[in-house]
Amino acid sequence: MENKDGHCLKKWIIVAVKCGVPELISFARGLLSDFEATKNALTLPWSNGQVEGQINKLKTIKRQMYGRASFALLRKRLLLNIS
């Protein structure tokens, strides 16, 4: 998995399920529940990291302003990038 080779994922999951460690077995079965998405995350070059960062920033500012300001001020703060 260090080489981000999604084509070996199925083999790794099979080995993990047979290993006998309950936590690893549970993790491997969870990967199987959405196998295509997991495989694509390891194979394709794209990432949603930038989007996740923007959402995290928005939520942080929203929590800081909770109960003190209106949506209009939150919008201005995000657009002006005031931290």
Backbone torsions as a table, in degrees:
resi	resn	phi	psi	omega
1	MET	NA	-20.6	179.0
2	GLU	-62.8	-29.6	-179.1
3	ASN	-88.0	3.7	-178.4
4	LYS	54.6	45.7	178.5
5	ASP	-98.0	91.4	-177.0
6	GLY	-66.1	-17.3	-178.9
7	HIS	-72.3	-20.0	178.5
8	CYS	-94.1	1.2	-175.0
9	LEU	-60.8	-44.7	-177.9
10	LYS	-59.7	-42.9	178.6
11	LYS	-63.0	-42.3	-179.5
12	TRP	-63.1	-41.5	-179.9
13	ILE	-63.3	-42.0	179.5
14	ILE	-61.8	-43.8	178.4
15	VAL	-65.0	-41.3	-178.3
16	ALA	-65.3	-38.4	-179.8
17	VAL	-66.3	-30.6	-178.8
18	LYS	-88.7	-2.7	-171.7
19	CYS	-73.1	-27.1	178.6
20	GLY	95.9	-3.6	177.8
21	VAL	-91.2	114.0	-173.5
22	PRO	-56.7	-40.1	-178.9
23	GLU	-66.2	-40.0	179.5
24	LEU	-70.0	-38.1	176.8
25	ILE	-62.1	-45.0	178.7
26	SER	-62.0	-42.8	178.3
27	PHE	-62.2	-45.6	-179.3
28	ALA	-63.0	-41.1	178.1
29	ARG	-66.3	-34.2	175.8
30	GLY	-64.2	-37.7	176.6
31	LEU	-64.6	-35.7	179.1
32	LEU	-66.5	-28.4	-176.9
33	SER	-63.6	-28.2	175.5
34	ASP	-136.7	61.4	-171.8
35	PHE	-59.8	-46.0	-176.3
36	GLU	-61.2	-42.3	179.2
37	ALA	-65.2	-41.0	179.0
38	THR	-65.4	-43.6	178.9
39	LYS	-62.4	-43.3	179.4
40	ASN	-64.1	-36.9	178.8
41	ALA	-62.9	-32.9	180.0
42	LEU	-86.8	-19.8	-173.4
43	THR	-101.8	-44.2	-173.2
44	LEU	-82.3	152.1	-176.1
45	PRO	-81.0	-9.1	-174.5
46	TRP	-83.2	154.1	179.7
47	SER	-142.2	151.3	175.7
48	ASN	-103.7	23.2	-178.6
49	GLY	-59.0	-40.1	-180.0
50	GLN	-63.4	-43.1	179.2
51	VAL	-64.4	-45.2	179.5
52	GLU	-60.6	-38.0	178.3
53	GLY	-64.4	-41.4	179.0
54	GLN	-66.3	-40.2	178.5
55	ILE	-64.9	-41.8	178.4
56	ASN	-61.3	-42.7	178.8
57	LYS	-61.7	-46.2	179.2
58	LEU	-59.3	-46.9	-178.5
59	LYS	-64.9	-37.6	178.8
60	THR	-63.4	-47.1	179.4
61	ILE	-64.3	-41.2	179.4
62	LYS	-60.3	-42.0	178.3
63	ARG	-65.5	-38.6	179.2
64	GLN	-63.9	-33.7	-175.2
65	MET	-94.6	1.6	-173.0
66	TYR	-51.6	125.3	175.4
67	GLY	76.8	0.3	-175.5
68	ARG	-111.8	-17.6	-172.3
69	ALA	-147.3	169.9	-179.0
70	SER	-94.1	174.0	177.0
71	PHE	-62.3	-36.4	-179.3
72	ALA	-59.7	-41.5	179.1
73	LEU	-69.6	-39.3	176.3
74	LEU	-60.0	-43.7	179.3
75	ARG	-61.7	-46.4	179.1
76	LYS	-61.6	-41.7	-178.5
77	ARG	-64.0	-39.5	178.4
78	LEU	-70.6	-42.6	-178.7
79	LEU	-67.2	-34.7	179.1
80	LEU	-85.6	-7.4	179.4
81	ASN	58.6	44.5	176.7
82	ILE	-89.8	121.7	-178.5
83	SER	-100.4	NA	NA
